[in-house]
Amino acid sequence: MRTSLIRRGLGFGHLGVTVRGTTKYHLSPMEQKAFAGAISQGVPNTLWRIRRSVFTVTPPFIIGYLIYDAAEKEHDRLMRKKDGDFADEE
């Protein structure tokens, strides 16, 4: 903001510029229904979204689980004692 406007005492919002042709519509908060269509439209929309995204979301989880399971099985296999390694200690 230029200092000349500040010296004249004009603050932000009162700079002498008018915007024409802008129309705003809104409902009063007292007239809106907060949960209008939550059951009749919300539940089917949620099911539709789940069905649409199941084939893009689940394969990475399945692959990740299979990798995790294989790594855990390999770790358990490597942590076992081999027969005969400690037979001479007794």
MMTF fields as JSON, N, C-alpha, C and O atoms, coordinates in Angstrom:
{
  "mmtfVersion": "1.0.0",
  "mmtfProducer": "UNKNOWN",
  "numBonds": 359,
  "numAtoms": 360,
  "numGroups": 90,
  "numChains": 1,
  "numModels": 1,
  "chainsPerModel": [1],
  "groupsPerChain": [90],
  "chainIdList": ["A"],
  "bondAtomList": [4, 2, 8, 6, 12, 10, 16, 14, 20, 18, 24, 22, 28, 26, 32, 30, 36, 34, 40, 38, 44, 42, 48, 46, 52, 50, 56, 54, 60, 58, 64, 62, 68, 66, 72, 70, 76, 74, 80, 78, 84, 82, 88, 86, 92, 90, 96, 94, 100, 98, 104, 102, 108, 106, 112, 110, 116, 114, 120, 118, 124, 122, 128, 126, 132, 130, 136, 134, 140, 138, 144, 142, 148, 146, 152, 150, 156, 154, 160, 158, 164, 162, 168, 166, 172, 170, 176, 174, 180, 178, 184, 182, 188, 186, 192, 190, 196, 194, 200, 198, 204, 202, 208, 206, 212, 210, 216, 214, 220, 218, 224, 222, 228, 226, 232, 230, 236, 234, 240, 238, 244, 242, 248, 246, 252, 250, 256, 254, 260, 258, 264, 262, 268, 266, 272, 270, 276, 274, 280, 278, 284, 282, 288, 286, 292, 290, 296, 294, 300, 298, 304, 302, 308, 306, 312, 310, 316, 314, 320, 318, 324, 322, 328, 326, 332, 330, 336, 334, 340, 338, 344, 342, 348, 346, 352, 350, 356, 354],
  "bondOrderList": [1, 1, 1, 1, 1, 1, 1, 1, 1, 1, 1, 1, 1, 1, 1, 1, 1, 1, 1, 1, 1, 1, 1, 1, 1, 1, 1, 1, 1, 1, 1, 1, 1, 1, 1, 1, 1, 1, 1, 1, 1, 1, 1, 1, 1, 1, 1, 1, 1, 1, 1, 1, 1, 1, 1, 1, 1, 1, 1, 1, 1, 1, 1, 1, 1, 1, 1, 1, 1, 1, 1, 1, 1, 1, 1, 1, 1, 1, 1, 1, 1, 1, 1, 1, 1, 1, 1, 1, 1],
  "groupList": [{"groupName": "MET", "atomNameList": ["N", "CA", "C", "O"], "elementList": ["N", "C", "C", "O"], "formalChargeList": [0, 0, 0, 0], "bondAtomList": [1, 0, 2, 1, 3, 2], "bondOrderList": [1, 1, 2], "singleLetterCode": "M", "chemCompType": "L-PEPTIDE LINKING"}, {"groupName": "ARG", "atomNameList": ["N", "CA", "C", "O"], "elementList": ["N", "C", "C", "O"], "formalChargeList": [0, 0, 0, 0], "bondAtomList": [1, 0, 2, 1, 3, 2], "bondOrderList": [1, 1, 2], "singleLetterCode": "R", "chemCompType": "L-PEPTIDE LINKING"}, {"groupName": "THR", "atomNameList": ["N", "CA", "C", "O"], "elementList": ["N", "C", "C", "O"], "formalChargeList": [0, 0, 0, 0], "bondAtomList": [1, 0, 2, 1, 3, 2], "bondOrderList": [1, 1, 2], "singleLetterCode": "T", "chemCompType": "L-PEPTIDE LINKING"}, {"groupName": "SER", "atomNameList": ["N", "CA", "C", "O"], "elementList": ["N", "C", "C", "O"], "formalChargeList": [0, 0, 0, 0], "bondAtomList": [1, 0, 2, 1, 3, 2], "bondOrderList": [1, 1, 2], "singleLetterCode": "S", "chemCompType": "L-PEPTIDE LINKING"}, {"groupName": "LEU", "atomNameList": ["N", "CA", "C", "O"], "elementList": ["N", "C", "C", "O"], "formalChargeList": [0, 0, 0, 0], "bondAtomList": [1, 0, 2, 1, 3, 2], "bondOrderList": [1, 1, 2], "singleLetterCode": "L", "chemCompType": "L-PEPTIDE LINKING"}, {"groupName": "ILE", "atomNameList": ["N", "CA", "C", "O"], "elementList": ["N", "C", "C", "O"], "formalChargeList": [0, 0, 0, 0], "bondAtomList": [1, 0, 2, 1, 3, 2], "bondOrderList": [1, 1, 2], "singleLetterCode": "I", "chemCompType": "L-PEPTIDE LINKING"}, {"groupName": "GLY", "atomNameList": ["N", "CA", "C", "O"], "elementList": ["N", "C", "C", "O"], "formalChargeList": [0, 0, 0, 0], "bondAtomList": [1, 0, 2, 1, 3, 2], "bondOrderList": [1, 1, 2], "singleLetterCode": "G", "chemCompType": "PEPTIDE LINKING"}, {"groupName": "PHE", "atomNameList": ["N", "CA", "C", "O"], "elementList": ["N", "C", "C", "O"], "formalChargeList": [0, 0, 0, 0], "bondAtomList": [1, 0, 2, 1, 3, 2], "bondOrderList": [1, 1, 2], "singleLetterCode": "F", "chemCompType": "L-PEPTIDE LINKING"}, {"groupName": "HIS", "atomNameList": ["N", "CA", "C", "O"], "elementList": ["N", "C", "C", "O"], "formalChargeList": [0, 0, 0, 0], "bondAtomList": [1, 0, 2, 1, 3, 2], "bondOrderList": [1, 1, 2], "singleLetterCode": "H", "chemCompType": "L-PEPTIDE LINKING"}, {"groupName": "VAL", "atomNameList": ["N", "CA", "C", "O"], "elementList": ["N", "C", "C", "O"], "formalChargeList": [0, 0, 0, 0], "bondAtomList": [1, 0, 2, 1, 3, 2], "bondOrderList": [1, 1, 2], "singleLetterCode": "V", "chemCompType": "L-PEPTIDE LINKING"}, {"groupName": "LYS", "atomNameList": ["N", "CA", "C", "O"], "elementList": ["N", "C", "C", "O"], "formalChargeList": [0, 0, 0, 0], "bondAtomList": [1, 0, 2, 1, 3, 2], "bondOrderList": [1, 1, 2], "singleLetterCode": "K", "chemCompType": "L-PEPTIDE LINKING"}, {"groupName": "TYR", "atomNameList": ["N", "CA", "C", "O"], "elementList": ["N", "C", "C", "O"], "formalChargeList": [0, 0, 0, 0], "bondAtomList": [1, 0, 2, 1, 3, 2], "bondOrderList": [1, 1, 2], "singleLetterCode": "Y", "chemCompType": "L-PEPTIDE LINKING"}, {"groupName": "PRO", "atomNameList": ["N", "CA", "C", "O"], "elementList": ["N", "C", "C", "O"], "formalChargeList": [0, 0, 0, 0], "bondAtomList": [1, 0, 2, 1, 3, 2], "bondOrderList": [1, 1, 2], "singleLetterCode": "P", "chemCompType": "L-PEPTIDE LINKING"}, {"groupName": "GLU", "atomNameList": ["N", "CA", "C", "O"], "elementList": ["N", "C", "C", "O"], "formalChargeList": [0, 0, 0, 0], "bondAtomList": [1, 0, 2, 1, 3, 2], "bondOrderList": [1, 1, 2], "singleLetterCode": "E", "chemCompType": "L-PEPTIDE LINKING"}, {"groupName": "GLN", "atomNameList": ["N", "CA", "C", "O"], "elementList": ["N", "C", "C", "O"], "formalChargeList": [0, 0, 0, 0], "bondAtomList": [1, 0, 2, 1, 3, 2], "bondOrderList": [1, 1, 2], "singleLetterCode": "Q", "chemCompType": "L-PEPTIDE LINKING"}, {"groupName": "ALA", "atomNameList": ["N", "CA", "C", "O"], "elementList": ["N", "C", "C", "O"], "formalChargeList": [0, 0, 0, 0], "bondAtomList": [1, 0, 2, 1, 3, 2], "bondOrderList": [1, 1, 2], "singleLetterCode": "A", "chemCompType": "L-PEPTIDE LINKING"}, {"groupName": "ASN", "atomNameList": ["N", "CA", "C", "O"], "elementList": ["N", "C", "C", "O"], "formalChargeList": [0, 0, 0, 0], "bondAtomList": [1, 0, 2, 1, 3, 2], "bondOrderList": [1, 1, 2], "singleLetterCode": "N", "chemCompType": "L-PEPTIDE LINKING"}, {"groupName": "TRP", "atomNameList": ["N", "CA", "C", "O"], "elementList": ["N", "C", "C", "O"], "formalChargeList": [0, 0, 0, 0], "bondAtomList": [1, 0, 2, 1, 3, 2], "bondOrderList": [1, 1, 2], "singleLetterCode": "W", "chemCompType": "L-PEPTIDE LINKING"}, {"groupName": "ASP", "atomNameList": ["N", "CA", "C", "O"], "elementList": ["N", "C", "C", "O"], "formalChargeList": [0, 0, 0, 0], "bondAtomList": [1, 0, 2, 1, 3, 2], "bondOrderList": [1, 1, 2], "singleLetterCode": "D", "chemCompType": "L-PEPTIDE LINKING"}],
  "groupTypeList": [0, 1, 2, 3, 4, 5, 1, 1, 6, 4, 6, 7, 6, 8, 4, 6, 9, 2, 9, 1, 6, 2, 2, 10, 11, 8, 4, 3, 12, 0, 13, 14, 10, 15, 7, 15, 6, 15, 5, 3, 14, 6, 9, 12, 16, 2, 4, 17, 1, 5, 1, 1, 3, 9, 7, 2, 9, 2, 12, 12, 7, 5, 5, 6, 11, 4, 5, 11, 18, 15, 15, 13, 10, 13, 8, 18, 1, 4, 0, 1, 10, 10, 18, 6, 18, 7, 15, 18, 13, 13],
  "groupIdList": [1, 2, 3, 4, 5, 6, 7, 8, 9, 10, 11, 12, 13, 14, 15, 16, 17, 18, 19, 20, 21, 22, 23, 24, 25, 26, 27, 28, 29, 30, 31, 32, 33, 34, 35, 36, 37, 38, 39, 40, 41, 42, 43, 44, 45, 46, 47, 48, 49, 50, 51, 52, 53, 54, 55, 56, 57, 58, 59, 60, 61, 62, 63, 64, 65, 66, 67, 68, 69, 70, 71, 72, 73, 74, 75, 76, 77, 78, 79, 80, 81, 82, 83, 84, 85, 86, 87, 88, 89, 90],
  "secStructList": [7, 7, 2, 2, 2, 2, 2, 6, 6, 7, 7, 6, 6, 7, 1, 1, 7, 7, 7, 7, 1, 7, 7, 7, 7, 7, 7, 7, 6, 6, 6, 7, 7, 6, 6, 6, 6, 0, 0, 0, 0, 0, 2, 2, 2, 2, 2, 2, 2, 2, 2, 2, 2, 2, 2, 2, 2, 2, 2, 2, 2, 2, 2, 2, 2, 2, 2, 2, 2, 2, 2, 2, 2, 2, 2, 2, 2, 2, 2, 1, 7, 7, 6, 6, 6, 6, 4, 4, 4, 7],
  "xCoordList": [0.843, 0.0, 0.892, 1.9, 0.526, 1.341, 1.163, 0.107, 2.189, 2.123, 1.152, 0.64, 0.882, -0.048, -1.454, -2.184, -1.836, -3.152, -3.21, -4.25, -2.109, -2.075, -2.171, -2.863, -1.477, -1.535, -2.929, -3.311, -3.688, -5.046, -6.014, -7.185, -5.547, -6.396, -7.243, -8.194, -6.919, -7.684, -7.026, -5.839, -7.783, -7.26, -7.615, -8.24, -7.201, -7.494, -9.0, -9.632, -9.57, -11.006, -11.703, -12.865, -11.02, -11.584, -10.634, -10.356, -10.147, -9.143, -9.756, -9.017, -11.042, -11.664, -11.878, -12.261, -11.645, -11.836, -13.149, -13.376, -14.01, -15.275, -15.253, -14.831, -15.706, -15.79, -17.244, -18.119, -17.498, -18.867, -19.078, -18.145, -20.294, -20.636, -20.383, -20.455, -20.092, -19.874, -21.125, -21.585, -21.671, -22.867, -22.542, -21.968, -22.908, -22.669, -24.009, -24.898, -24.141, -25.341, -24.952, -23.909, -25.752, -25.532, -26.844, -27.773, -26.888, -28.044, -27.754, -26.609, -28.778, -28.633, -28.308, -28.855, -27.433, -27.159, -28.394, -28.432, -29.4, -30.634, -31.502, -32.384, -31.269, -32.127, -31.48, -32.139, -30.23, -29.564, -29.872, -30.011, -29.974, -30.14, -28.767, -28.204, -28.243, -26.867, -26.671, -25.64, -27.619, -27.467, -28.468, -28.943, -28.788, -29.731, -29.095, -28.05, -29.71, -29.226, -28.048, -27.409, -27.736, -26.587, -26.783, -25.835, -27.981, -28.243, -28.589, -28.039, -29.489, -29.969, -28.917, -28.91, -28.03, -27.008, -25.604, -24.751, -25.363, -24.013, -23.571, -22.442, -24.442, -24.076, -23.844, -22.827, -24.743, -24.45, -23.19, -22.438, -22.959, -21.762, -20.508, -19.507, -20.55, -19.408, -19.129, -17.977, -20.178, -20.001, -19.462, -18.629, -19.925, -19.444, -17.966, -17.2, -17.552, -16.145, -15.257, -14.159, -15.721, -14.942, -14.788, -13.697, -15.873, -15.815, -14.892, -14.205, -14.872, -14.011, -12.53, -11.683, -12.21, -10.812, -10.225, -9.031, -11.016, -10.508, -9.415, -8.492, -9.498, -8.514, -7.235, -6.228, -7.251, -6.022, -5.361, -4.169, -6.1, -5.563, -5.084, -4.024, -5.837, -5.503, -4.271, -3.559, -3.965, -2.777, -1.464, -0.668, -1.197, 0.043, 0.067, 1.125, -1.075, -1.115, -0.864, -0.163, -1.427, -1.221, 0.243, 0.828, 0.837, 2.242, 3.13, 4.083, 2.817, 3.586, 3.496, 4.493, 2.298, 2.139, 2.904, 3.522, 2.876, 3.604, 5.11, 5.794, 5.631, 7.058, 7.393, 8.401, 6.549, 6.768, 6.745, 7.598, 5.766, 5.636, 6.845, 7.351, 7.308, 8.475, 9.721, 10.539, 9.873, 11.039, 11.002, 12.039, 9.823, 9.703, 10.023, 10.709, 9.532, 9.818, 11.311, 11.879, 11.94, 13.373, 14.165, 15.155, 13.745, 14.432, 14.308, 15.289, 13.103, 12.917, 13.765, 14.312, 13.873, 14.679, 16.16, 16.864, 16.618, 18.03, 18.373, 19.536, 17.408, 17.667, 17.68, 18.077, 17.257, 17.268, 18.686, 19.563, 18.878, 20.171, 20.264, 19.287, 21.432, 21.642, 22.019, 22.7, 21.578, 21.905, 23.417, 24.059, 23.967, 25.378, 26.281, 27.473, 25.78, 26.648, 27.142, 28.29, 26.303, 26.644, 26.675, 26.496, 26.895, 26.903, 28.147, 28.107, 29.24, 30.485, 30.59, 31.568, 29.668, 29.745, 29.248, 29.508, 28.575, 28.028, 28.941, 28.615],
  "yCoordList": [-1.16, 0.0, 1.227, 1.271, 2.21, 3.411, 4.292, 4.293, 5.026, 5.87, 7.027, 7.542, 7.45, 8.557, 8.169, 9.013, 6.93, 6.498, 6.424, 6.701, 6.055, 5.988, 7.399, 7.619, 8.353, 9.726, 10.316, 11.15, 9.9, 10.414, 9.732, 10.105, 8.736, 8.081, 6.961, 6.523, 6.491, 5.406, 4.089, 3.892, 3.184, 1.874, 0.857, 1.177, -0.386, -1.454, -1.685, -1.809, -1.744, -1.9, -0.585, -0.576, 0.511, 1.831, 2.617, 3.784, 2.008, 2.641, 3.392, 3.9, 3.481, 4.229, 3.429, 3.997, 2.139, 1.29, 0.56, -0.075, 0.642, -0.087, -1.207, -1.02, -2.353, -3.509, -3.656, -3.772, -3.651, -3.748, -5.08, -5.648, -5.571, -6.792, -8.049, -9.145, -7.938, -9.097, -9.344, -8.459, -10.532, -10.891, -12.076, -13.065, -11.975, -13.06, -13.562, -12.776, -14.873, -15.505, -16.367, -17.02, -16.38, -17.268, -17.49, -16.686, -18.592, -18.907, -18.511, -18.53, -18.164, -17.879, -19.172, -20.218, -19.142, -20.359, -20.925, -22.112, -20.1, -20.573, -21.359, -22.105, -21.208, -21.854, -23.095, -23.827, -23.335, -24.496, -25.739, -25.68, -26.854, -28.136, -28.804, -29.132, -28.999, -29.475, -30.88, -31.149, -31.768, -33.156, -33.518, -34.653, -32.578, -32.851, -33.825, -33.527, -34.97, -35.958, -36.777, -37.457, -36.74, -37.482, -38.985, -39.705, -39.462, -40.894, -41.288, -42.256, -40.552, -40.952, -40.769, -41.526, -39.79, -39.57, -39.899, -40.329, -39.703, -39.888, -41.334, -41.643, -42.228, -43.649, -44.261, -44.926, -44.067, -44.619, -44.016, -44.715, -42.721, -42.081, -42.669, -42.879, -42.937, -43.54, -44.937, -45.289, -45.732, -47.08, -47.029, -47.854, -46.077, -45.927, -45.564, -46.098, -44.661, -44.261, -45.422, -45.593, -46.212, -47.372, -48.372, -48.897, -48.637, -49.593, -49.109, -49.914, -47.785, -47.237, -47.296, -47.465, -47.158, -47.046, -48.348, -48.396, -49.396, -50.63, -51.262, -51.876, -51.128, -51.754, -50.937, -51.446, -49.702, -48.91, -48.868, -48.575, -49.152, -49.049, -50.402, -50.477, -51.462, -52.741, -53.448, -54.083, -53.39, -54.104, -53.687, -54.566, -52.39, -52.07, -52.635, -53.041, -52.669, -53.239, -54.748, -55.28, -55.424, -56.867, -57.17, -58.07, -56.432, -56.627, -56.33, -57.06, -55.265, -54.927, -55.997, -56.315, -56.563, -57.633, -58.878, -59.527, -59.223, -60.403, -60.231, -61.178, -59.046, -58.788, -58.875, -59.473, -58.279, -58.315, -59.752, -60.143, -60.536, -61.914, -62.748, -63.552, -62.566, -63.306, -62.909, -63.767, -61.641, -61.197, -61.748, -62.136, -61.787, -62.344, -63.841, -64.321, -64.578, -66.011, -66.264, -67.18, -65.459, -65.619, -65.268, -65.93, -64.249, -63.879, -64.993, -65.338, -65.56, -66.674, -67.881, -68.566, -68.139, -69.267, -69.041, -69.967, -67.827, -67.539, -67.49, -67.669, -67.257, -67.17, -68.536, -68.628, -69.605, -70.944, -71.473, -71.15, -72.289, -72.948, -74.094, -74.795, -74.264, -75.373, -76.615, -76.516, -77.757, -79.004, -79.233, -79.139, -79.53, -79.856, -78.664, -78.866, -77.431, -76.277, -76.239, -75.871, -76.609, -76.504, -77.876, -77.956, -78.942, -80.294, -80.543, -81.357, -79.871, -80.131, -79.337, -79.521, -78.491, -77.691, -78.418, -77.946, -79.494, -80.204, -81.219, -81.888],
  "zCoordList": [0.0, 0.0, 0.0, 0.705, -0.779, -0.875, 0.354, 0.988, 0.671, 1.872, 1.699, 2.693, 0.471, 0.276, 0.734, 1.253, 0.553, 0.992, 2.516, 3.113, 3.137, 4.59, 5.167, 6.161, 4.546, 5.036, 4.927, 5.747, 3.938, 3.796, 4.751, 4.806, 5.509, 6.494, 5.935, 6.582, 4.749, 4.148, 4.524, 4.261, 5.136, 5.491, 4.43, 3.418, 4.681, 3.741, 3.701, 4.75, 2.535, 2.369, 2.083, 1.676, 2.287, 2.012, 1.128, 1.4, 0.102, -0.755, -1.92, -2.763, -2.001, -3.067, -4.336, -5.359, -4.3, -5.472, -5.297, -4.267, -6.283, -6.215, -7.24, -8.381, -6.82, -7.695, -8.083, -7.224, -9.368, -9.844, -10.541, -11.108, -10.496, -11.198, -10.394, -10.95, -9.114, -8.262, -7.442, -6.72, -7.548, -6.799, -5.917, -6.374, -4.659, -3.717, -3.206, -2.878, -3.143, -2.623, -1.429, -1.455, -0.41, 0.712, 1.447, 1.37, 2.152, 2.973, 4.406, 4.857, 5.086, 6.505, 7.241, 6.89, 8.257, 9.021, 9.693, 10.016, 9.909, 10.535, 9.557, 9.982, 8.271, 7.281, 6.665, 5.927, 6.95, 6.371, 7.192, 8.414, 6.5, 7.172, 7.206, 6.162, 8.391, 8.531, 7.965, 7.348, 8.156, 7.72, 6.629, 6.577, 5.773, 4.698, 3.709, 3.132, 3.514, 2.563, 3.053, 2.249, 4.338, 4.851, 4.721, 4.408, 4.952, 4.86, 3.426, 2.902, 2.794, 1.469, 0.381, -0.591, 0.516, -0.506, 0.002, -0.775, 1.276, 1.822, 1.852, 1.472, 2.299, 2.397, 1.016, 0.822, 0.049, -1.286, -1.912, -2.592, -1.683, -2.228, -1.589, -2.274, -0.289, 0.395, -0.143, -0.396, -0.317, -0.868, -2.29, -2.666, -3.08, -4.448, -4.446, -5.247, -3.555, -3.486, -3.056, -3.585, -2.107, -1.655, -2.79, -3.016, -3.503, -4.608, -5.725, -6.354, -5.976, -7.022, -6.655, -7.533, -5.363, -4.974, -4.448, -4.153, -4.32, -3.727, -4.594, -4.057, -5.906, -6.78, -6.896, -7.388, -6.46, -6.466, -5.095, -5.0, -4.042, -2.686, -2.163, -1.541, -2.399, -1.79, -2.368, -1.59, -3.66, -4.136, -3.457, -3.124, -3.234, -2.507, -1.091, -0.611, -0.418, 0.922, 0.892, 1.753, -0.081, -0.203, -0.512, 0.091, -1.439, -1.778, -0.574, -0.305, 0.142, 1.332, 2.396, 3.044, 2.585, 3.566, 3.155, 3.999, 1.879, 1.418, 1.602, 1.991, 1.331, 1.551, 3.028, 3.402, 3.878, 5.323, 5.841, 6.638, 5.384, 5.84, 5.408, 6.191, 4.178, 3.707, 4.497, 4.827, 4.798, 5.569, 6.987, 7.524, 7.601, 8.957, 8.968, 9.871, 7.975, 7.903, 7.684, 8.278, 6.839, 6.603, 7.86, 8.172, 8.571, 9.813, 10.848, 11.506, 10.998, 11.931, 11.537, 12.4, 10.236, 9.766, 10.076, 10.477, 9.893, 10.141, 11.628, 11.991, 12.479, 13.917, 14.597, 15.759, 13.908, 14.509, 14.619, 13.818, 15.633, 15.789, 14.794, 14.532, 14.261, 13.342, 14.154, 15.174, 13.698, 14.393, 14.382, 13.336, 15.535, 15.625, 15.899, 16.134, 15.881, 16.141, 17.579, 17.828, 18.514, 19.923, 20.599, 21.814, 19.856, 20.423, 21.262, 22.185, 20.971, 21.711, 23.01, 23.734, 23.336, 24.548, 25.787, 26.894, 25.67, 26.844, 27.378, 28.358]
}
